[in-house]
Amino acid sequence: MGVVNTTPDSFSDGGHYHRHEDAVRHALKLIEEGADILDIGGESTRPGADSVSIDEEMERVIPVIESLVAAAEVPISVDTSKVEVMRAAMQSGAAMINDVNGLRAPGAVAAAAEHNAVVCIMHMLGEPKTMQAQPQYEDVIADVSHFLTQQIDACLEAGIPQRDIIGDPGIGFGKTLEHNLALLNSIAKIRSSTGCEMLIGVSRKSMIDAILNRPVDERLAGSLGLAVQAVMNGAKLVRVHDVRASHDAIRCAEAVMSASNY
């Protein structure tokens, strides 16, 4: 999953693709590099980020989605927690809703079901503005799995088929480094507990800085290591900024994993 942020303030590439033409050009480049799906976002969810209005988010993402639906040969995902943006994106041809709020907004599950959307339900403790203020859990694996299971059940009850539901433990969204490492080490367990495939987003995140002491523009190697490890641990999708490097690293790891033993 290639990341396309149409925001001026995202933690890694804020402002790089804020203009419609730049966002579309970048998205098409990600497809050439091996992206199987594009994730279009118009609101930063970095720690401490402020929310934006519905109208502003729509102005950022809907024209980009419309252009990519017409020009791209891969599915388009909308990265949003706003029901109005979800509906508009689906009506514009998006195939997937990737919601950091886990479809908790009133009407979100119904909107996804109405438009036959594939959904990604992410776990987040609190909200982006406050989520990294001393996050605590009784048992992070059990707590995240319980939340995902609850939201998955709500989707199933609304008529969304199991095959169209993806879980995301929400690396970096209300978690310490220890929480993040435990979740990444337990992907297979969470997958088994929830019955859904897992999406993992670790690209360029601050946990890499916590491990390696690297600024955001020096986190490629760390991002690749975590992405490969996530796939080896059972992740079905990885959400990345650096598509070509991630594609190559994962394909090579998969080649080894699928090799015959002589």
LUMLUMLO-748004 format. One line per 8 residues: for each residue x, y, z of N, C-alpha, C, O. Coordinates in steps of 0.2 Angstrom, whole numbers. Layout:
# LUMLUMLO-748004
X:Y:Z:X:Y:Z:X:Y:Z:X:Y:Z ~ ...
***
This chain:
# LUMLUMLO-748004
4:-6:0:0:0:0:4:6:0:8:7:5 ~ 4:10:-5:8:16:-6:4:22:-3:-2:23:-4 ~ 8:26:1:5:32:5:5:38:0:10:40:-3 ~ 0:41:0:-1:48:-4:-4:53:1:-10:53:2 ~ 0:57:4:-3:62:9:-4:69:5:1:71:2 ~ -10:71:5:-11:77:2:-12:83:7:-15:88:6 ~ -8:82:13:-8:86:18:-2:91:18:3:89:16 ~ -2:97:22:3:101:22:8:99:29:13:102:30
5:95:33:8:94:39:9:87:42:10:85:48 ~ 9:82:37:11:75:39:18:75:41:22:78:39 ~ 19:70:46:26:70:49:31:69:45:37:71:46 ~ 30:65:39:36:63:35:36:67:28:42:70:27 ~ 31:68:25:31:71:18:26:77:18:23:78:12 ~ 24:80:23:19:85:23:21:91:19:26:93:19 ~ 16:93:14:17:98:10:20:96:3:20:100:-2 ~ 23:90:3:27:88:-4:22:87:-9:23:88:-15
16:84:-7:11:82:-12:4:86:-11:-1:83:-12 ~ 4:92:-8:-2:95:-6:-6:98:-12:-12:98:-12 ~ -2:99:-18:-5:101:-24:-8:95:-28:-5:90:-28 ~ -14:96:-31:-17:90:-34:-13:87:-39:-12:81:-39 ~ -9:91:-43:-5:88:-48:1:84:-46:3:79:-48 ~ 4:87:-40:9:83:-37:7:77:-34:11:72:-34 ~ 1:77:-31:-1:71:-28:-3:65:-33:-1:59:-32 ~ -6:67:-38:-7:62:-44:-1:59:-47:0:53:-48
4:64:-48:10:62:-51:14:57:-46:16:52:-49 ~ 14:59:-40:17:54:-35:14:47:-35:17:42:-35 ~ 7:47:-35:3:41:-34:5:37:-40:6:31:-39 ~ 5:39:-46:6:35:-52:13:33:-52:15:27:-54 ~ 18:36:-49:25:34:-48:25:28:-44:29:23:-45 ~ 21:28:-38:21:23:-33:19:17:-37:21:11:-35 ~ 14:17:-41:11:11:-45:17:8:-49:18:2:-49 ~ 21:12:-52:26:10:-56:31:6:-52:35:2:-54
32:9:-46:37:6:-41:35:-1:-38:38:-4:-35 ~ 28:-2:-39:26:-9:-36:20:-8:-32:18:-14:-29 ~ 17:-3:-31:11:-2:-26:5:-6:-29:4:-6:-35 ~ 2:-10:-24:-4:-14:-26:-10:-10:-25:-15:-12:-27 ~ -10:-5:-20:-15:-1:-18:-13:6:-16:-7:6:-14 ~ -16:11:-17:-14:18:-15:-19:20:-10:-25:19:-10 ~ -16:23:-5:-20:26:1:-19:33:1:-14:36:2 ~ -25:37:0:-25:44:-1:-28:47:6:-33:46:8
-24:51:9:-26:54:15:-25:62:15:-21:65:12 ~ -30:65:18:-31:73:18:-30:76:25:-32:82:26 ~ -29:72:30:-28:74:37:-23:71:40:-23:65:41 ~ -18:75:43:-12:72:47:-15:68:53:-19:71:57 ~ -12:62:54:-14:59:61:-7:58:65:-7:53:69 ~ -2:62:63:4:62:67:2:64:75:-3:67:76 ~ 6:61:79:5:63:86:5:71:87:9:75:85 ~ -1:73:90:-1:80:92:-5:84:86:-6:90:87
-7:81:81:-10:84:75:-17:87:77:-21:83:80 ~ -19:92:74:-26:95:75:-30:92:69:-28:91:64 ~ -36:92:70:-41:90:65:-42:95:60:-41:101:62 ~ -45:93:54:-47:98:49:-54:97:48:-57:92:49 ~ -57:102:45:-64:102:43:-66:97:38:-61:95:34 ~ -72:95:38:-74:91:32:-73:94:26:-71:90:21 ~ -75:100:25:-74:103:18:-67:103:16:-65:102:10 ~ -62:105:20:-55:105:19:-52:98:17:-49:98:12
-54:93:21:-52:87:19:-55:84:12:-51:81:8 ~ -61:86:11:-64:84:5:-60:87:-1:-59:84:-6 ~ -59:94:0:-55:97:-6:-48:94:-7:-46:95:-13 ~ -45:92:-2:-39:89:-3:-39:82:-6:-35:81:-11 ~ -44:78:-4:-43:71:-7:-48:69:-13:-46:65:-17 ~ -54:72:-13:-59:69:-18:-56:70:-25:-57:66:-29 ~ -54:76:-27:-51:77:-34:-45:72:-35:-45:70:-41 ~ -41:71:-30:-36:66:-32:-38:59:-33:-36:56:-37
-43:57:-29:-46:51:-30:-49:50:-36:-49:45:-40 ~ -53:55:-38:-56:55:-45:-51:54:-51:-52:50:-55 ~ -46:58:-50:-41:57:-55:-37:51:-55:-36:48:-61 ~ -36:48:-50:-33:41:-49:-37:36:-51:-35:31:-54 ~ -44:36:-50:-48:31:-52:-49:31:-60:-49:25:-62 ~ -48:36:-63:-48:37:-70:-41:34:-73:-41:32:-79 ~ -36:36:-69:-29:34:-73:-26:28:-70:-21:26:-73 ~ -27:26:-64:-24:20:-61:-27:14:-62:-33:13:-63
-23:8:-62:-26:2:-63:-25:-2:-56:-26:-8:-56 ~ -24:1:-50:-25:-2:-44:-30:1:-40:-32:7:-41 ~ -33:-3:-35:-38:0:-30:-36:6:-27:-30:7:-25 ~ -40:11:-25:-39:17:-21:-42:16:-15:-48:14:-14 ~ -38:18:-9:-41:18:-3:-41:25:0:-37:29:-2 ~ -46:27:4:-46:33:7:-45:33:14:-48:29:18 ~ -40:37:17:-38:37:23:-41:42:27:-39:48:27 ~ -47:40:30:-51:45:34:-55:42:39:-56:36:40
-57:47:44:-61:45:49:-68:48:49:-72:47:53 ~ -69:52:44:-75:56:43:-80:53:39:-78:51:33 ~ -86:52:41:-91:48:37:-93:51:30:-93:48:25 ~ -93:58:31:-95:62:25:-89:61:19:-91:60:13 ~ -83:61:21:-77:60:17:-77:52:14:-76:51:8 ~ -79:48:19:-80:41:16:-85:40:11:-83:37:6 ~ -91:43:12:-96:42:7:-94:46:0:-95:43:-5 ~ -91:52:1:-89:55:-5:-84:51:-9:-84:51:-15
-79:48:-5:-73:44:-8:-76:38:-12:-74:37:-18 ~ -81:35:-9:-84:29:-12:-88:31:-18:-87:27:-23 ~ -91:36:-18:-95:39:-24:-90:41:-29:-92:41:-35 ~ -84:42:-27:-79:44:-33:-75:39:-35:-71:39:-40 ~ -77:33:-33:-73:27:-35:-68:23:-31:-65:18:-33 ~ -67:26:-25:-63:22:-20:-66:16:-18:-72:15:-18 ~ -61:11:-17:-63:4:-15:-63:2:-8:-65:-3:-6 ~ -59:6:-4:-57:4:2:-57:10:7:-56:16:5
-59:9:13:-59:14:19:-54:12:24:-54:7:27 ~ -49:16:25:-44:15:30:-44:20:35:-42:26:35 ~ -47:18:41:-49:22:46:-45:21:52:-46:16:56 ~ -41:26:54:-37:26:60:-41:26:67:-39:24:72 ~ -48:28:66:-52:28:72:-56:22:72:-61:21:76 ~ -55:17:68:-58:10:68:-65:10:67:-69:6:70 ~ -68:15:62:-75:15:61:-79:16:67:-85:13:67 ~ -77:20:72:-81:21:78:-85:27:77:-90:28:81
-84:31:72:-89:37:71:-96:35:69:-97:30:66 ~ -101:38:72:-108:36:71:-109:36:63:-108:41:60 ~ -112:30:60:-113:30:53:-107:27:49:-108:26:43 ~ -101:26:52:-96:24:48:-96:17:45:-95:16:40 ~ -98:13:50:-99:6:48:-105:5:42:-104:2:38 ~ -110:9:44:-116:9:39:-114:11:32:-116:9:27 ~ -110:17:32:-108:20:26:-103:15:22:-104:14:16 ~ -99:11:25:-95:6:22:-99:1:19:-97:-2:14
-104:-2:23:-108:-7:21:-112:-5:15:-113:-9:10 ~ -115:1:15:-119:3:10:-115:4:3:-118:3:-2 ~ -109:5:3:-105:6:-3:-100:0:-4:-96:0:-9 ~ -102:-6:-1:-98:-12:-2:-90:-11:-2:-87:-13:-6 ~ -88:-7:3:-81:-5:4:-77:-11:7:-80:-14:12 ~ -71:-12:5:-66:-15:9:-64:-10:15:-64:-4:14 ~ -64:-13:21:-62:-8:27:-56:-11:30:-55:-17:31 ~ -52:-6:33:-47:-7:37:-48:-4:44:-49:2:44
-49:-8:49:-51:-6:56:-44:-5:60:-41:-10:61 ~ -42:1:62:-36:2:65:-38:3:73:-43:7:74 ~ -33:1:77:-34:3:84:-30:9:86:-24:9:84 ~ -33:14:89:-30:20:92:-32:21:99:-38:21:100 ~ -27:22:103:-29:24:110:-30:32:110:-25:35:109 ~ -36:34:111:-37:41:111:-38:44:104:-41:41:100 ~ -35:50:103:-35:53:97:-28:56:95:-24:57:100 ~ -27:58:89:-20:60:87:-17:65:92:-11:66:93
-21:70:94:-19:76:98:-16:74:104:-11:77:107 ~ -19:68:107:-17:66:114:-14:59:115:-12:57:120 ~ -14:55:109:-13:48:110:-6:46:113:-6:40:115 ~ -1:50:112:5:48:115:7:51:122:13:51:124 ~ 2:53:125:2:56:132:2:50:137:-3:49:140 ~ 7:46:138:8:41:143:3:35:142:-1:34:146 ~ 3:32:136:-2:27:134:-1:21:139:5:19:140 ~ -6:18:142:-6:12:146:-11:7:144:-16:9:142
-9:1:145:-13:-5:144:-13:-10:150:-7:-11:153 ~ -18:-14:151:-18:-20:155:-13:-25:152:-9:-28:155 ~ -15:-26:145:-12:-31:141:-13:-29:134:-18:-29:131 ~ -7:-26:131:-8:-22:125:-11:-27:119:-15:-25:115 ~ -8:-33:119:-10:-38:114:-18:-40:115:-22:-40:110 ~ -20:-41:121:-27:-43:122:-31:-37:121:-37:-38:118 ~ -29:-31:123:-34:-25:123:-35:-23:115:-40:-22:113 ~ -29:-23:111:-30:-22:104:-34:-27:101:-38:-25:97
-33:-33:102:-37:-39:99:-44:-38:101:-49:-39:96 ~ -46:-36:107:-53:-36:109:-56:-30:105:-62:-31:103 ~ -53:-24:105:-56:-19:101:-57:-21:94:-62:-20:91 ~ -52:-24:91:-53:-25:84:-58:-31:83:-62:-30:78 ~ -59:-35:87:-64:-40:87:-71:-37:87:-76:-39:84 ~ -72:-32:92:-78:-29:93:-80:-25:86:-86:-26:84 ~ -76:-22:83:-77:-18:77:-78:-22:71:-82:-21:67 ~ -75:-28:71:-76:-33:66:-83:-36:66:-86:-37:61
-85:-37:72:-91:-40:73:-97:-35:71:-102:-37:68 ~ -96:-29:73:-100:-23:70:-101:-23:63:-106:-22:60 ~ -95:-24:59:-95:-24:52:-99:-30:49:-103:-30:45 ~ -97:-36:52:-101:-42:50:-108:-41:51:-112:-44:47 ~ -111:-39:57:-118:-38:58:-121:-33:53:-127:-33:51 ~ -117:-28:50:-119:-23:45:-119:-26:38:-122:-23:33 ~ -117:-32:37:-117:-36:31:-110:-35:27:-110:-37:21 ~ -105:-33:30:-98:-33:27:-95:-40:27:-95:-42:33
-94:-43:22:-91:-50:22:-84:-50:26:-80:-45:25 ~ -82:-55:29:-76:-56:32:-70:-55:28:-65:-52:30 ~ -71:-57:22:-65:-56:17:-63:-49:15:-58:-47:13 ~ -68:-44:17:-67:-37:15:-66:-33:22:-66:-27:22 ~ -64:-37:27:-62:-33:33:-55:-35:35:-52:-40:35 ~ -51:-29:36:-44:-30:38:-43:-26:44:-46:-21:46 ~ -38:-29:48:-37:-26:55:-30:-23:55:-25:-25:51 ~ -29:-18:59:-23:-14:60:-21:-13:67:-25:-9:70
-16:-16:70:-15:-14:77:-13:-7:79:-13:-5:85 ~ -12:-3:74:-11:4:75:-4:5:78:-3:8:84 ~ 1:3:75:8:5:77:9:12:78:8:16:73 ~ 11:14:84:13:22:85:7:26:87:7:32:88 ~ 1:23:87:-5:26:88:-8:25:96:-12:21:97 ~ -5:29:100:-6:28:107:-2:22:110:-5:18:114 ~ 4:21:108:8:15:110:15:18:112:18:22:109 ~ 18:15:117:25:16:118:29:11:113:27:7:110
36:12:113:40:8:109:39:0:111:39:-4:107 ~ 39:-1:118:38:-8:120:31:-11:118:31:-17:116 ~ 26:-7:118:19:-9:115:20:-10:108:18:-16:105 ~ 23:-6:104:24:-7:97:28:-14:95:26:-17:91 ~ 33:-15:99:37:-21:97:33:-27:99:33:-32:96 ~ 29:-27:105:25:-32:106:20:-34:101:19:-40:100 ~ 17:-29:99:12:-30:93:15:-33:87:12:-37:84 ~ 20:-30:85:24:-32:79:26:-40:80:26:-44:75
28:-42:86:30:-48:87:24:-53:88:25:-59:88 ~ 18:-50:88:12:-54:89:6:-54:83:1:-55:85 ~ 9:-52:77:4:-51:72:0:-58:71:-6:-57:70 ~ 4:-63:71:0:-70:69:-5:-71:75:-10:-74:73 ~ -3:-69:81:-8:-71:86:-14:-66:86:-20:-68:87 ~ -13:-60:84:-19:-55:83:-23:-57:77:-29:-57:77 ~ -20:-59:72:-23:-62:66:-28:-68:68:-33:-68:66 ~ -25:-72:71:-29:-78:73:-35:-76:78:-40:-79:77
-33:-72:83:-39:-70:87:-44:-66:84:-50:-67:86 ~ -43:-62:79:-48:-58:76:-51:-62:70:-57:-60:68 ~ -47:-66:67:-50:-70:61:-49:-65:54:-52:-67:49 ~ -45:-60:55:-44:-56:49:-37:-55:47:-33:-55:52 ~ -36:-53:41:-29:-52:39:-27:-45:42:-31:-41:44 ~ -20:-44:42:-18:-38:46:-14:-33:41:-10:-36:37 ~ -15:-27:42:-11:-22:39:-7:-19:44:-9:-17:49 ~ 0:-18:42:4:-15:47:7:-8:43:10:-9:38
7:-3:47:11:3:45:16:5:50:15:7:55 ~ 22:4:48:28:6:52:33:11:48:38:13:51 ~ 31:13:42:36:17:38:38:23:41:33:28:42 ~ 44:24:42:47:30:44:45:33:51:46:38:53 ~ 42:28:55:39:31:61:44:32:67:50:29:66 ~ 42:35:72:46:37:77:49:31:81:54:32:84 ~ 46:26:81:49:20:84:56:18:82:60:15:85 ~ 57:20:75:64:18:72:69:23:75:74:21:77
67:29:77:71:34:80:73:32:87:78:32:89 ~ 67:29:90:68:26:97:73:21:97:77:20:102 ~ 73:17:92:78:11:92:85:13:89:90:11:92 ~ 85:17:84:91:18:81:94:26:81:100:27:79 ~ 90:30:84:92:37:85:93:40:78:98:43:76 ~ 88:40:73:88:42:67:82:47:65:77:46:67 ~ 84:53:62:79:58:60:74:55:55:76:49:52 ~ 69:58:53:64:55:49:66:53:42:64:49:39
71:57:39:74:56:33:79:51:32:83:50:27 ~ 81:48:38:86:43:38:83:36:41:87:32:44 ~ 77:35:40:73:29:42:72:24:37:68:19:39 ~ 74:24:31:73:19:26:75:12:28:71:8:28 ~ 81:11:30:83:5:32:79:2:38:77:-4:38 ~ 78:6:43:73:3:48:66:2:46:64:-3:48 ~ 64:6:42:57:4:39:57:-2:35:52:-6:36 ~ 62:-3:31:62:-10:27:63:-16:32:60:-21:31
67:-15:37:68:-21:42:61:-22:45:60:-28:46 ~ 58:-17:47:51:-18:51:46:-21:46:42:-25:48 ~ 46:-19:40:41:-21:35:42:-28:33:37:-32:33 ~ 48:-30:32:50:-37:31:48:-42:37:45:-47:36 ~ 50:-39:43:48:-43:49:41:-44:49:38:-49:51 ~ 37:-39:48:30:-39:48:27:-44:44:22:-48:45 ~ 29:-44:37:27:-49:33:29:-56:35:25:-61:34 ~ 35:-57:37:37:-64:40:33:-66:46:32:-72:47
30:-61:50:26:-63:55:18:-63:54:14:-65:58 ~ 17:-63:47:10:-64:45:6:-58:42:0:-59:41 ~ 9:-52:42:5:-46:39:3:-48:32:8:-50:28 ~ -3:-46:30:-5:-46:23:-3:-40:19:-2:-41:13 ~ -4:-34:22:-2:-28:19:2:-24:23:2:-24:29 ~ 7:-20:19:11:-15:23:10:-9:20:10:-8:13 ~ 9:-4:24:8:3:21:15:7:22:17:8:27 ~ 17:9:16:24:12:15:24:18:11:20:19:7
29:22:13:31:28:9:36:26:3:35:28:-3 ~ 41:22:4:46:20:0:44:13:-4:46:8:-2 ~ 40:14:-9:37:8:-12:42:3:-15:42:-3:-14 ~ 46:6:-19:51:2:-23:56:-2:-18:56:-8:-19 ~ 59:1:-14:63:-2:-9:59:-7:-5:62:-13:-4 ~ 53:-5:-3:49:-10:1:47:-16:-3:48:-22:-1 ~ 45:-15:-9:43:-20:-13:49:-25:-14:48:-31:-14 ~ 55:-23:-16:61:-27:-17:63:-31:-11:64:-37:-11
63:-27:-5:65:-31:1:60:-37:3:62:-42:4 ~ 54:-35:2:48:-40:4:48:-46:-1:48:-52:1 ~ 49:-44:-8:49:-50:-13:55:-54:-12:54:-60:-12 ~ 61:-52:-10:67:-56:-9:66:-60:-2:67:-66:-2 ~ 63:-57:3:61:-61:9:56:-67:7:57:-72:10 ~ 51:-65:3:46:-70:2:49:-76:-3:47:-82:-2 ~ 54:-74:-7:57:-79:-11:61:-84:-6:60:-90:-8 ~ 64:-82:-1:67:-87:3:62:-91:7:63:-97:8
57:-87:9:52:-91:14:48:-96:10:46:-101:12 ~ 48:-95:3:44:-100:-1:49:-105:-4:46:-110:-8 ~ 55:-105:-3:60:-110:-6:59:-117:-3:57:-118:3 ~ 60:-122:-8:60:-129:-5:66:-130:-1:72:-128:-2 ~ 65:-135:3:71:-138:7:73:-144:4:69:-149:3 ~ 80:-144:2:82:-150:-1:85:-155:4:88:-160:2
***
